[in-house]
Amino acid sequence: MQVTATQAKNRFGYVCALAKTEPVFIEKDGRVDSVIVSLEQFEALKAAGEKKSMARRQKEFNDSYKNWIALQNDHFAKNGLWCDGLVPWMEKP
């Protein structure tokens, strides 16, 4: 929905309630100036915009797949590698 800044000011409670279901575009001087969104939508946008360092992403992957990594390393210890040039999966500190 799109409303003027005056309408948003005069009906702020209504605009906030509406923002829980859809973004509300605030028009000022004939142009969209601001957007009101729900807290849930804001948190999703904020999380999507955060950039994680490679070290953090590796740590999260290793934490998430710790059991799988251990299983692969055990398989390597028992059977070795099946092809030249392959290396075992190792967790980086």
C-alpha positions in Angstrom: 0.0 0.0 0.0 1.1 3.6 -0.6 0.1 6.5 1.6 1.2 10.1 1.9 3.3 11.3 4.8 0.4 13.2 6.2 -1.9 10.2 6.0 0.8 8.1 7.7 1.1 10.7 10.5 -2.7 11.1 11.0 -3.4 7.3 10.9 -0.2 5.9 12.3 -1.8 3.1 14.3 -3.6 1.9 11.2 -0.4 2.1 9.1 1.5 0.1 11.7 -1.2 -2.6 11.7 -1.2 -2.7 7.9 2.6 -3.0 7.9 2.2 -6.4 9.7 0.7 -7.8 6.5 2.4 -5.8 3.7 5.0 -3.1 3.3 3.6 0.4 3.5 5.3 2.9 1.2 5.3 6.5 2.5 5.1 9.2 -0.2 6.6 12.6 0.3 6.6 15.4 -2.3 5.2 13.0 -4.9 8.0 10.4 -4.4 8.3 7.3 -2.2 10.5 8.4 0.7 10.2 5.6 3.2 8.8 2.1 3.8 7.3 0.7 7.0 7.6 -3.0 7.4 6.8 -5.5 10.2 9.6 -6.4 12.6 9.6 -9.9 11.2 10.2 -8.6 7.7 12.8 -6.2 8.9 14.7 -9.0 10.7 14.6 -11.2 7.6 16.0 -8.3 5.5 18.7 -7.6 8.1 19.8 -11.2 8.2 19.9 -11.5 4.4 22.1 -8.4 4.3 24.7 -9.6 6.8 27.9 -10.8 5.2 29.6 -13.6 7.0 33.4 -14.0 6.9 34.7 -17.2 5.3 36.1 -18.3 8.7 32.7 -17.9 10.3 31.0 -19.8 7.4 33.5 -22.6 7.7 33.0 -22.9 11.4 29.2 -23.0 11.0 29.6 -25.7 8.4 31.9 -27.7 10.5 29.6 -27.4 13.5 26.6 -28.4 11.5 28.2 -31.4 9.7 30.5 -32.5 12.5 29.1 -36.1 12.5 29.3 -36.4 8.7 32.9 -35.2 8.7 33.9 -37.7 11.4 32.2 -40.5 9.4 34.1 -39.5 6.2 37.4 -39.4 8.1 36.7 -42.8 9.7 35.9 -44.2 6.3 39.2 -42.8 5.0 41.2 -44.2 7.9 39.7 -47.7 7.2 39.7 -47.8 3.4 42.1 -45.1 2.2 41.4 -42.9 -0.8 39.9 -44.5 -4.0 41.6 -42.1 -6.4 45.0 -40.3 -6.7 44.9 -36.6 -5.9 42.0 -36.8 -3.4 42.6 -35.7 0.2 40.6 -36.6 3.3 38.1 -34.2 4.7 39.6 -32.3 7.5 38.2 -29.8 10.0 40.2 -26.6 10.0 40.7 -25.1 13.4 
